[in-house]
Amino acid sequence: MGFNCGIVGLPNVGKSTLFNALTATQAAQAANYPFCTIEPNVGRVSVPDPRLEILAKVEGSAKIVPTQLEFVDIAGLVKGASKGEGLGNQFLGNIREVDAIAQVLRCFEDSDVTHVAGHVDPVRDAEIIETELMLADLESLEKRLPNLQKKAKSGDKEAGAEAVIMERIVAALREGKPARTVAFSNEELPTVRRMQLLTAKPQMFVLNVDEGSAAAGNAVSAKAAEYARSVGAPFVIISAAIEAEVAQLPAADQGDYLESLGLHDTGLNRVIAAGYELLDLVTFFTIGPKEAHAWTVKRGSKAPQAAGAIHTDFEKGFIRAETIGYDDFVACNGEQGAKDAGKMRLEGKDYVVKDGDIFHFRFNV
């Protein structure tokens, strides 16, 4: 699977409560003091997809296996983290390992839960974290750039091309702009990824409100939402406290409880869906009598890469992919009906996976 989203934020904003609810465990200690999460906790969550149950019903699959995302609960950051304050070095190192960032912003007042900065201000909190990540990236690149420039002057074309990209990023960071705001060509993207920049990672915001504001948000979350829009980031409004309660209820009781609060779906499902979209993923399926299985690949992946998501041997020995679109599969009442109606296609190595494709891979090892 290998796609993960780091849950980050200042101390005491609700990161660990959210993580516990996401994974329906108490693996991450939620306590009212900074740095209660010392080591990153990792949990996998199923991605809600109503298509999977429909496909299983159509084909009579005995088992359903949803696709999953990984969430990593990372220790709280404080101002000065880029210089090693608090658990800064560890925090920054853990963020480098994730594919995307879900930043939790505290949008509730509670005298029993202290705020590390003394008062609640989600926009300030978001700017603190962004600034620390930019400072860390800038320090890293300024150390590496002179050596690249020296190699470029000696005729190293590869170093020269990398130096040009790095110079553009450094210029943006010095202007207070994260690396994700710099436009890169498809050819440049692999070089950028190798730089492991914190501010190049896609990010979303989780606006954590009090229980009474879970349905519509509040004045504080409205300011945070405006900030998220200004930086082009998706956001989800949730009450981590409510989500923690819901996670402990039997599945049959969750719907009624949510309705009593004026909610139509769990905030966690919306967080998971937003994270999935943020990572720019698509889902394909393999369907049979034994199981209906959802799989995940990056948007733009080709058929052999999708086969490799199941098993590396499938990618190595890929021959072709018998392919049926989701709508055709359901409309034709399953694989055989789709074949009879001429809706099954044979796709080769250059086929780009579409969300909802149903594959049967042919391969030779």
Buried (B, 14 or more C-beta within 10 A) or exposed (E): EEBBBBBBBBBBBBBBBBBBBBBBEEEBEBEEEBBBBEEBBBBEBBBBBEBBEBBBEBBEBEEBBBBBBBBBBBBBBBBEBBEEBBBBBBBBEBBEEBBBBBBBBBBBEEEEEEBBBEEBBBBBBBBBBBBBBBBBBBEBBEEBBEEBBEBBEEEBEEBBBBBBBBBBBBEBBEEEBBBBBBEBEEEBEEBBEEBEBBBBBBBBBBBBBBEEBBBEBBEBBBBBBEBBEEBEBBBBBBBBBBBBBBBEEEEEEBBEBBEEBEBEEBBBBBBBBBBBEBBEBBBBBBBBEEBBBBBBBBEEBBBBBBBBBBEEEBBEBBBBBBBBBBEBBBEBEBBEBBEEEEBBBEBEBEBBBEEBBBBBBBBEE
